Amino acid sequence: MTHISPDPLQAEANLLDLLKIPGLSGRERQVADFLKEALISAGCDPEWIQEDDAHTRIPRDFEMGNLIVKLPGTVPGPRLMFSGHMDTVPLVRGVVPVKEGNRFVSEGETALGADNRTACAAILTLVQTLFQHKVPHPPITLLFTVGEEIGLFGAKEVNPEDLGNPEMGFNIDSGDPARAIVGAIGAHRWQVEVKGMASHAGVHPEHGVSAALIASRAITAISEKGYFGLIQKEGKTGTSNVGVLQGGEASNQVTDHVKVTGESRSHDPEFLVEITESIRDCFESAAASVQNHQGRCGKIHFTYQADYHAFRMEDDHPTVLATATALSKLGVPCKPEVTNGGLDANFLNLKGIPTVTLGAGQHNPHTVNEYADIEEYLTCCRLLLLIVEGTVG
């Protein structure tokens, strides 16, 4: 097959246009509307485009669900899926993207939003190229998710049937296009309500039970037992963190309530449970250790839920091989990797859609130093087209 390349000027224009659009988590409407209009202009039938009802199952105020586009195939082949998330972090608010050399950067003290506008732009460029050059292709699903930055919500709530049950998925949410992420860590998000007893801290402090002291002792014990920060035990690894502590009303009152929120992560599901349960044990022991003058102690209410589940694809999986083959045509060696962060691919793989995560030039996300490497972005645009061509006999 004679290879056709995406138009680099059109690809750059797509990215710049998308970088200008605000779209914080839960407020992705403007991004979706731009994509729908651009996809229809490229040749998509409006009937191929839908928004699902994922937002009705997300425990936040979301204005829309996932944007899903299903392109009929022009030739037989496995249904492919290309995905990326539409939301950005709050640090992107007010961004003014500008081109500096071979990069897009933020003109001011904001993040850029290359995470994940590069994905949206690369997928849009793919569709434009397919239609402009009448490239033969199998059935293709486009998935633009919501709420990725605050909990992978769109991918967590999407229905695979709404996607047409794709056989191979390619998620774009990284930097180096040669970096094929074939596995990712699992995580628990946990919360502890620490309940003590209030009393006057100057007149009768001994009558109280300090929730602050309980929380402090618990966190200290977690660290002393080796379950805080980087965790390495008997060949198993993981991490944990205390992210938020809230409580107290006045300096002269023994604190009777503290809320602690944190996370645990590991690639090993059993070790992940061990980490989280050890944290629970430390809070329970700390609560029992803090007593008032009557011997009454504090209490805790500990809850946790799976934030996302770990996965690891085999290097010879058809989705991984399709990625490696396409990269080889670009003269780029494929670098399968496993990440310690959560991705939409965590839930997509859990739902039975084998998904590799690819890079499109985003770097230093969630910082004021974020930038989009234009050459890497264009490489991803070419890579997506090669993946499609590779599935056609």
VOPAGU-2260 file (C-alpha; in pm, 1 decimal, decimal comma):
REM VOPAGU-2260
SITE   aa  ch    i         X         Y         Z
SITE  MET   A    0       0,0       0,0       0,0
SITE  THR   A    1     130,9     346,3     -89,0
SITE  HIS   A    2     160,0     534,8     236,6
SITE  ILE   A    3     -14,8     869,4     272,5
SITE  SER   A    4      98,3    1115,3     537,6
SITE  PRO   A    5    -123,4    1353,0     731,8
SITE  ASP   A    6     -98,9    1718,9     633,4
SITE  PRO   A    7     141,2    1868,0     893,1
SITE  LEU   A    8      -1,3    2220,7     860,8
SITE  GLN   A    9    -353,4    2092,7     917,0
SITE  ALA   A   10    -233,9    1879,0    1208,6
SITE  GLU   A   11     -62,4    2178,1    1372,5
SITE  ALA   A   12    -368,6    2394,9    1320,9
SITE  ASN   A   13    -587,2    2129,6    1485,3
SITE  LEU   A   14    -363,8    2123,0    1790,9
SITE  LEU   A   15    -340,5    2500,7    1824,5
SITE  ASP   A   16    -717,9    2537,9    1790,9
SITE  LEU   A   17    -779,7    2278,3    2059,3
SITE  LEU   A   18    -518,4    2422,9    2296,4
SITE  LYS   A   19    -714,4    2748,9    2296,5
SITE  ILE   A   20   -1034,5    2586,3    2423,7
SITE  PRO   A   21   -1099,2    2563,7    2799,9
SITE  GLY   A   22   -1218,9    2228,1    2925,8
SITE  LEU   A   23   -1169,2    2154,3    3294,5
SITE  SER   A   24   -1291,8    1823,7    3430,5
SITE  GLY   A   25   -1669,2    1820,3    3413,6
SITE  ARG   A   26   -1673,0    2116,7    3175,1
SITE  GLU   A   27   -1573,1    1954,8    2848,1
SITE  ARG   A   28   -1866,8    2080,8    2641,0
SITE  GLN   A   29   -1674,0    2335,9    2433,2
SITE  VAL   A   30   -1409,8    2078,3    2345,0
SITE  ALA   A   31   -1673,4    1825,5    2241,4
SITE  ASP   A   32   -1860,5    2080,5    2031,8
SITE  PHE   A   33   -1541,7    2176,9    1848,8
SITE  LEU   A   34   -1459,3    1813,9    1779,7
SITE  LYS   A   35   -1809,7    1733,1    1656,9
SITE  GLU   A   36   -1809,4    2027,0    1416,3
SITE  ALA   A   37   -1459,4    1944,5    1289,0
SITE  LEU   A   38   -1541,0    1575,1    1245,0
SITE  ILE   A   39   -1857,8    1651,3    1052,4
SITE  SER   A   40   -1663,4    1894,5     833,4
SITE  ALA   A   41   -1410,4    1616,0     771,5
SITE  GLY   A   42   -1685,0    1386,3     642,8
SITE  CYS   A   43   -1841,7    1214,8     941,3
SITE  ASP   A   44   -2214,3    1155,6     929,6
SITE  PRO   A   45   -2375,9    1324,8    1233,6
SITE  GLU   A   46   -2557,5     997,0    1300,0
SITE  TRP   A   47   -2220,9     834,7    1376,7
SITE  ILE   A   48   -2171,2    1075,9    1667,1
SITE  GLN   A   49   -2321,1    1031,8    2012,1
SITE  GLU   A   50   -2273,4    1134,9    2371,7
SITE  ASP   A   51   -2320,4     860,2    2627,1
SITE  ASP   A   52   -2478,2     892,3    2970,6
SITE  ALA   A   53   -2158,6     832,5    3171,0
SITE  HIS   A   54   -2203,2    1167,8    3345,5
SITE  THR   A   55   -2522,4    1040,9    3511,7
SITE  ARG   A   56   -2311,1     783,1    3696,0
SITE  ILE   A   57   -2026,1    1015,1    3792,5
SITE  PRO   A   58   -2057,6    1147,9    4150,7
SITE  ARG   A   59   -1974,5    1502,2    4041,0
SITE  ASP   A   60   -2139,1    1788,3    3854,4
SITE  PHE   A   61   -2063,1    1699,3    3491,0
SITE  GLU   A   62   -2228,0    1876,4    3198,7
SITE  MET   A   63   -2189,4    1584,5    2955,6
SITE  GLY   A   64   -2075,1    1226,4    2912,9
SITE  ASN   A   65   -1818,5    1077,8    2677,5
SITE  LEU   A   66   -1811,9    1173,5    2310,7
SITE  ILE   A   67   -1822,5     860,4    2092,7
SITE  VAL   A   68   -1791,6     842,0    1714,4
SITE  LYS   A   69   -1828,9     514,0    1523,7
SITE  LEU   A   70   -1699,1     513,5    1168,1
SITE  PRO   A   71   -1824,6     228,1     949,0
SITE  GLY   A   72   -1549,0      30,8     785,3
SITE  THR   A   73   -1481,8      58,9     413,8
SITE  VAL   A   74   -1310,4    -280,7     422,9
SITE  PRO   A   75   -1342,8    -581,3     655,8
SITE  GLY   A   76   -1123,3    -589,7     962,6
SITE  PRO   A   77   -1121,2    -570,8    1342,1
SITE  ARG   A   78   -1286,3    -267,4    1496,5
SITE  LEU   A   79   -1015,9     -30,7    1617,5
SITE  MET   A   80   -1056,3     231,7    1886,5
SITE  PHE   A   81    -859,1     553,7    1927,3
SITE  SER   A   82    -913,1     739,7    2252,9
SITE  GLY   A   83    -803,8    1044,9    2445,9
SITE  HIS   A   84    -950,2    1256,8    2724,1
SITE  MET   A   85   -1099,9    1600,9    2673,1
SITE  ASP   A   86   -1042,5    1749,8    3017,5
SITE  THR   A   87    -749,3    1948,1    3148,2
SITE  VAL   A   88    -628,6    2044,5    3496,6
SITE  PRO   A   89    -721,4    2379,2    3661,4
SITE  LEU   A   90    -369,5    2514,6    3606,1
SITE  VAL   A   91    -458,4    2542,6    3235,3
SITE  ARG   A   92    -722,2    2807,9    3311,7
SITE  GLY   A   93    -654,2    3120,8    3104,2
SITE  VAL   A   94    -395,1    2957,0    2877,7
SITE  VAL   A   95    -266,2    3143,5    2572,1
SITE  PRO   A   96     -81,6    2887,6    2355,7
SITE  VAL   A   97     201,8    3012,8    2135,0
SITE  LYS   A   98     454,5    2845,7    1908,0
SITE  GLU   A   99     819,4    2870,3    2006,5
SITE  GLY   A  100    1051,1    2689,2    1769,0
SITE  ASN   A  101     931,8    2329,4    1747,5
SITE  ARG   A  102     708,1    2353,7    2051,5
SITE  PHE   A  103     375,3    2487,5    2161,5
SITE  VAL   A  104     405,1    2651,1    2503,7
SITE  SER   A  105     194,1    2869,6    2729,7
SITE  GLU   A  106     253,2    3241,9    2697,0
SITE  GLY   A  107     170,3    3305,4    3061,2
SITE  GLU   A  108     208,6    3134,9    3397,8
SITE  THR   A  109     -32,2    2851,8    3321,5
SITE  ALA   A  110     -10,6    2493,3    3210,9
SITE  LEU   A  111     -59,0    2435,8    2837,7
SITE  GLY   A  112    -318,6    2160,1    2817,8
SITE  ALA   A  113    -114,8    1939,9    2584,7
SITE  ASP   A  114    -239,3    1677,4    2828,9
SITE  ASN   A  115    -457,0    1584,4    2652,6
SITE  ARG   A  116    -528,4    1817,6    2362,7
SITE  THR   A  117    -251,7    1640,5    2170,0
SITE  ALA   A  118    -465,5    1324,7    2171,1
SITE  CYS   A  119    -782,1    1501,2    2056,6
SITE  ALA   A  120    -592,8    1676,5    1777,9
SITE  ALA   A  121    -411,0    1361,8    1661,6
SITE  ILE   A  122    -736,8    1164,8    1641,6
SITE  LEU   A  123    -907,1    1447,5    1453,4
SITE  THR   A  124    -612,3    1459,0    1211,2
SITE  LEU   A  125    -642,3    1084,0    1156,0
SITE  VAL   A  126   -1008,7    1114,6    1055,0
SITE  GLN   A  127    -939,7    1409,8     826,8
SITE  THR   A  128    -664,2    1212,9     653,1
SITE  LEU   A  129    -879,5     902,0     611,8
SITE  PHE   A  130   -1154,3    1099,2     439,7
SITE  GLN   A  131    -936,3    1335,9     236,4
SITE  HIS   A  132    -740,5    1049,9      83,6
SITE  LYS   A  133   -1016,9     787,7      89,6
SITE  VAL   A  134    -792,2     552,3     286,3
SITE  PRO   A  135    -940,0     200,9     318,2
SITE  HIS   A  136   -1007,1     127,5     682,6
SITE  PRO   A  137   -1186,8    -119,8     909,4
SITE  PRO   A  138   -1460,1      -2,9    1149,7
SITE  ILE   A  139   -1316,5     260,5    1383,2
SITE  THR   A  140   -1442,1     396,2    1714,2
SITE  LEU   A  141   -1329,1     731,4    1849,0
SITE  LEU   A  142   -1364,2     779,6    2224,0
SITE  PHE   A  143   -1314,8    1121,0    2382,7
SITE  THR   A  144   -1352,6    1075,5    2756,8
SITE  VAL   A  145   -1449,9    1314,3    3034,1
SITE  GLY   A  146   -1311,1    1348,1    3384,5
SITE  GLU   A  147    -984,4    1161,8    3332,5
SITE  GLU   A  148    -781,9    1406,1    3540,4
SITE  ILE   A  149    -990,7    1363,9    3856,0
SITE  GLY   A  150   -1048,9     988,9    3857,2
SITE  LEU   A  151   -1060,5     836,0    3507,5
SITE  PHE   A  152   -1437,4     879,2    3534,6
SITE  GLY   A  153   -1528,9     868,1    3165,8
SITE  ALA   A  154   -1337,6     547,2    3098,9
SITE  LYS   A  155   -1465,7     396,3    3422,6
SITE  GLU   A  156   -1829,3     454,9    3329,1
SITE  VAL   A  157   -1823,9     392,3    2953,0
SITE  ASN   A  158   -2023,9      96,5    2819,6
SITE  PRO   A  159   -1819,5    -121,1    2577,2
SITE  GLU   A  160   -2135,9    -187,3    2376,6
SITE  ASP   A  161   -2166,7     185,9    2310,5
SITE  LEU   A  162   -1817,6     162,3    2162,5
SITE  GLY   A  163   -1906,2    -124,0    1930,8
SITE  ASN   A  164   -1690,0    -366,2    2133,4
SITE  PRO   A  165   -1352,9    -277,2    1973,5
SITE  GLU   A  166   -1094,6    -552,2    1937,4
SITE  MET   A  167    -791,9    -324,3    1969,4
SITE  GLY   A  168    -759,5       6,3    2151,9
SITE  PHE   A  169    -502,7     282,2    2119,6
SITE  ASN   A  170    -517,2     546,6    2391,0
SITE  ILE   A  171    -310,5     862,7    2343,0
SITE  ASP   A  172    -191,8    1014,3    2670,0
SITE  SER   A  173     186,0    1035,9    2686,6
SITE  GLY   A  174     489,4    1206,3    2534,5
SITE  ASP   A  175     734,9     993,9    2339,2
SITE  PRO   A  176     552,7     819,2    2049,8
SITE  ALA   A  177     792,9     524,1    2077,2
SITE  ARG   A  178     686,6     469,5    2437,8
SITE  ALA   A  179     410,5     209,5    2419,4
SITE  ILE   A  180     258,0     180,7    2765,3
SITE  VAL   A  181     141,5    -179,8    2794,9
SITE  GLY   A  182      76,6    -189,2    3167,9
SITE  ALA   A  183     -14,3      38,9    3454,9
SITE  ILE   A  184     -37,1      33,3    3829,8
SITE  GLY   A  185    -349,8     -19,9    4039,3
SITE  ALA   A  186    -458,8     216,4    4315,1
SITE  HIS   A  187    -686,2     247,6    4616,0
SITE  ARG   A  188    -822,8     581,6    4734,7
SITE  TRP   A  189    -892,6     575,3    5108,4
SITE  GLN   A  190   -1056,9     803,0    5363,0
SITE  VAL   A  191   -1046,8     798,4    5743,2
SITE  GLU   A  192   -1286,9     978,1    5971,8
SITE  VAL   A  193   -1102,6    1013,0    6304,3
SITE  LYS   A  194   -1338,6    1084,6    6594,1
SITE  GLY   A  195   -1210,9    1207,8    6927,5
SITE  MET   A  196   -1377,5    1400,3    7213,1
SITE  ALA   A  197   -1384,1    1776,4    7244,3
SITE  SER   A  198   -1294,5    1958,2    7564,5
SITE  HIS   A  199   -1141,3    2291,2    7666,7
SITE  ALA   A  200    -774,4    2267,7    7580,5
SITE  GLY   A  201    -672,8    2504,8    7860,7
SITE  VAL   A  202    -907,5    2412,4    8144,6
SITE  HIS   A  203    -946,3    2034,4    8105,9
SITE  PRO   A  204    -740,1    1898,6    7814,4
SITE  GLU   A  205    -731,5    1561,5    7989,1
SITE  HIS   A  206   -1108,0    1531,3    7940,5
SITE  GLY   A  207   -1068,4    1528,1    7567,5
SITE  VAL   A  208    -945,7    1277,3    7311,1
SITE  SER   A  209    -744,5    1447,5    7040,4
SITE  ALA   A  210    -829,7    1333,4    6688,3
SITE  ALA   A  211    -523,5    1526,2    6574,2
SITE  LEU   A  212    -300,6    1317,2    6799,3
SITE  ILE   A  213    -462,6     995,8    6674,3
SITE  ALA   A  214    -402,3    1093,4    6313,1
SITE  SER   A  215     -43,5    1192,9    6391,4
SITE  ARG   A  216      31,7     864,6    6567,9
SITE  ALA   A  217    -126,9     666,4    6286,1
SITE  ILE   A  218      76,2     836,9    6015,4
SITE  THR   A  219     393,8     794,3    6218,6
SITE  ALA   A  220     319,1     421,9    6263,5
SITE  ILE   A  221     249,2     379,5    5892,0
SITE  SER   A  222     593,3     523,2    5819,0
SITE  GLU   A  223     769,6     320,1    6088,7
SITE  LYS   A  224     616,8      -2,2    5956,6
SITE  GLY   A  225     741,6      77,8    5607,0
SITE  TYR   A  226     405,2     144,7    5443,1
SITE  PHE   A  227     451,2     514,4    5367,9
SITE  GLY   A  228     599,0     664,7    5051,5
SITE  LEU   A  229     802,0     414,1    4850,9
SITE  ILE   A  230     724,3      67,1    4985,6
SITE  GLN   A  231     956,5    -229,3    4931,7
SITE  LYS   A  232     887,1    -551,4    5120,2
SITE  GLU   A  233    1000,9    -904,3    5033,8
SITE  GLY   A  234    1042,3    -825,0    4666,9
SITE  LYS   A  235     708,6    -646,1    4643,8
SITE  THR   A  236     680,3    -275,0    4574,8
SITE  GLY   A  237     416,9      -7,2    4603,9
SITE  THR   A  238     355,5     344,7    4729,3
SITE  SER   A  239     122,9     524,6    4964,8
SITE  ASN   A  240      54,5     884,5    5047,5
SITE  VAL   A  241    -145,2    1101,5    5282,7
SITE  GLY   A  242    -281,7    1373,5    5061,9
SITE  VAL   A  243    -532,4    1573,9    5269,1
SITE  LEU   A  244    -579,1    1634,0    5642,8
SITE  GLN   A  245    -877,6    1839,2    5755,1
SITE  GLY   A  246   -1004,4    1912,7    6103,3
SITE  GLY   A  247   -1014,6    2135,2    6403,2
SITE  GLU   A  248   -1211,9    2450,0    6478,8
SITE  ALA   A  249   -1018,9    2641,9    6743,0
SITE  SER   A  250    -680,1    2636,7    6912,6
SITE  ASN   A  251    -840,3    2617,8    7258,2
SITE  GLN   A  252   -1049,5    2309,7    7178,6
SITE  VAL   A  253    -920,1    1955,1    7181,9
SITE  THR   A  254    -978,3    1845,4    6825,1
SITE  ASP   A  255   -1266,8    1601,9    6809,1
SITE  HIS   A  256   -1272,4    1533,7    6435,2
SITE  VAL   A  257   -1009,4    1491,5    6162,7
SITE  LYS   A  258   -1057,6    1364,8    5809,0
SITE  VAL   A  259    -759,9    1209,1    5634,3
SITE  THR   A  260    -754,7    1119,5    5263,9
SITE  GLY   A  261    -482,3     921,8    5093,7
SITE  GLU   A  262    -395,9     659,0    4838,0
SITE  SER   A  263    -214,1     327,7    4796,6
SITE  ARG   A  264     -63,0     193,1    4472,9
SITE  SER   A  265      94,9    -130,1    4353,3
SITE  HIS   A  266     120,5    -343,1    4041,4
SITE  ASP   A  267      51,3    -646,7    4263,2
SITE  PRO   A  268    -321,6    -658,0    4353,5
SITE  GLU   A  269    -262,5    -864,2    4669,2
SITE  PHE   A  270      15,2    -635,2    4790,6
SITE  LEU   A  271    -206,1    -334,5    4720,6
SITE  VAL   A  272    -465,3    -475,2    4961,3
SITE  GLU   A  273    -188,6    -542,6    5216,1
SITE  ILE   A  274     -75,6    -179,9    5201,0
SITE  THR   A  275    -424,7     -41,5    5246,4
SITE  GLU   A  276    -517,3    -282,7    5525,0
SITE  SER   A  277    -191,9    -201,2    5707,5
SITE  ILE   A  278    -283,1     165,8    5693,4
SITE  ARG   A  279    -624,7      83,0    5837,6
SITE  ASP   A  280    -461,2    -117,2    6119,9
SITE  CYS   A  281    -234,8     175,3    6209,3
SITE  PHE   A  282    -531,6     411,5    6241,5
SITE  GLU   A  283    -725,8     161,3    6453,8
SITE  SER   A  284    -428,6     108,9    6687,9
SITE  ALA   A  285    -368,9     482,4    6714,8
SITE  ALA   A  286    -734,1     545,6    6801,3
SITE  ALA   A  287    -718,0     290,5    7083,1
SITE  SER   A  288    -395,5     442,8    7217,5
SITE  VAL   A  289    -531,6     791,8    7283,9
SITE  GLN   A  290    -750,9     799,9    7596,8
SITE  ASN   A  291    -895,5    1063,9    7823,9
SITE  HIS   A  292    -903,0    1069,9    8204,4
SITE  GLN   A  293   -1191,2     820,5    8207,1
SITE  GLY   A  294   -1016,2     574,2    7978,9
SITE  ARG   A  295   -1238,9     655,8    7682,2
SITE  CYS   A  296   -1059,6     638,8    7347,5
SITE  GLY   A  297   -1111,4     764,2    6998,2
SITE  LYS   A  298   -1272,3     586,3    6705,8
SITE  ILE   A  299   -1215,9     571,3    6331,8
SITE  HIS   A  300   -1426,4     499,0    6026,9
SITE  PHE   A  301   -1202,2     375,6    5744,4
SITE  THR   A  302   -1325,1     325,2    5387,2
SITE  TYR   A  303   -1150,9     267,0    5058,2
SITE  GLN   A  304   -1234,6     195,2    4698,9
SITE  ALA   A  305   -1043,5      85,2    4393,2
SITE  ASP   A  306    -942,2     396,0    4200,3
SITE  TYR   A  307    -825,2     183,2    3908,2
SITE  HIS   A  308    -699,4    -169,8    3851,9
SITE  ALA   A  309    -354,2    -276,8    3743,7
SITE  PHE   A  310    -302,7    -441,0    3405,7
SITE  ARG   A  311     -14,5    -577,7    3201,2
SITE  MET   A  312     -43,8    -675,7    2833,8
SITE  GLU   A  313     183,6    -939,8    2686,9
SITE  ASP   A  314     444,1    -810,8    2442,8
SITE  ASP   A  315     305,4   -1041,9    2172,9
SITE  HIS   A  316     -53,0    -923,0    2211,4
SITE  PRO   A  317    -199,0    -823,1    1870,2
SITE  THR   A  318    -251,1    -465,1    1988,8
SITE  VAL   A  319     110,8    -435,8    2099,5
SITE  LEU   A  320     235,0    -601,3    1781,0
SITE  ALA   A  321      24,7    -363,7    1568,8
SITE  THR   A  322     188,0     -72,5    1748,8
SITE  ALA   A  323     537,9    -214,7    1707,6
SITE  THR   A  324     482,0    -284,9    1337,4
SITE  ALA   A  325     358,7      68,0    1272,7
SITE  LEU   A  326     651,8     218,3    1463,2
SITE  SER   A  327     897,2       5,4    1266,5
SITE  LYS   A  328     762,8     159,3     944,9
SITE  LEU   A  329     857,4     496,1    1088,9
SITE  GLY   A  330    1203,8     365,5    1173,1
SITE  VAL   A  331    1127,2     396,7    1544,6
SITE  PRO   A  332    1196,6     107,5    1784,4
SITE  CYS   A  333     899,5      23,0    2003,3
SITE  LYS   A  334     965,6      61,8    2377,4
SITE  PRO   A  335     701,4    -129,7    2576,0
SITE  GLU   A  336     676,7      17,1    2925,7
SITE  VAL   A  337     476,0     -11,4    3243,7
SITE  THR   A  338     378,6     308,8    3423,3
SITE  ASN   A  339     315,5     391,5    3787,6
SITE  GLY   A  340      33,6     628,1    3698,2
SITE  GLY   A  341    -330,5     563,1    3621,4
SITE  LEU   A  342    -465,5     586,8    3268,0
SITE  ASP   A  343    -796,5     554,2    3087,7
SITE  ALA   A  344    -641,1     231,1    2960,2
SITE  ASN   A  345    -667,9      83,0    3311,1
SITE  PHE   A  346   -1046,6      73,2    3284,0
SITE  LEU   A  347   -1059,0       5,9    2910,5
SITE  ASN   A  348    -849,3    -308,7    2957,4
SITE  LEU   A  349   -1062,2    -407,5    3256,0
SITE  LYS   A  350   -1369,5    -379,5    3032,5
SITE  GLY   A  351   -1220,8    -618,6    2777,5
SITE  ILE   A  352   -1078,8    -367,2    2530,2
SITE  PRO   A  353    -704,8    -443,4    2503,1
SITE  THR   A  354    -557,3     -93,9    2495,0
SITE  VAL   A  355    -204,3      37,2    2451,3
SITE  THR   A  356    -128,0     397,8    2547,3
SITE  LEU   A  357      78,1     600,6    2300,2
SITE  GLY   A  358     254,0     936,4    2312,7
SITE  ALA   A  359     179,6    1250,3    2112,8
SITE  GLY   A  360     438,8    1493,3    2241,6
SITE  GLN   A  361     297,8    1614,2    2574,3
SITE  HIS   A  362     566,6    1692,3    2832,3
SITE  ASN   A  363     573,2    1827,4    3189,5
SITE  PRO   A  364     194,6    1800,9    3230,0
SITE  HIS   A  365      23,6    1977,2    3521,1
SITE  THR   A  366     303,0    2236,8    3543,7
SITE  VAL   A  367     367,5    2585,3    3405,2
SITE  ASN   A  368     656,6    2428,7    3210,6
SITE  GLU   A  369     426,8    2204,6    3005,9
SITE  TYR   A  370     488,1    2195,9    2632,9
SITE  ALA   A  371     390,4    2003,1    2321,8
SITE  ASP   A  372     673,4    1876,6    2104,8
SITE  ILE   A  373     541,6    1933,9    1753,9
SITE  GLU   A  374     762,3    1674,6    1583,0
SITE  GLU   A  375     658,8    1406,2    1830,4
SITE  TYR   A  376     296,6    1508,4    1785,9
SITE  LEU   A  377     327,3    1478,1    1406,4
SITE  THR   A  378     496,5    1140,8    1451,5
SITE  CYS   A  379     193,3    1024,2    1649,1
SITE  CYS   A  380     -36,7    1148,2    1371,7
SITE  ARG   A  381     157,4     936,5    1123,3
SITE  LEU   A  382     164,8     643,4    1365,4
SITE  LEU   A  383    -214,5     633,9    1400,5
SITE  LEU   A  384    -256,6     625,1    1025,1
SITE  LEU   A  385      -2,1     343,8     993,8
SITE  ILE   A  386    -187,3     144,6    1259,5
SITE  VAL   A  387    -506,6     173,7    1055,0
SITE  GLU   A  388    -328,5      78,3     732,5
SITE  GLY   A  389    -166,5    -217,3     907,6
SITE  THR   A  390    -503,0    -376,1     980,9
SITE  VAL   A  391    -603,9    -375,2     614,0
SITE  GLY   A  392    -501,1    -687,3     421,6
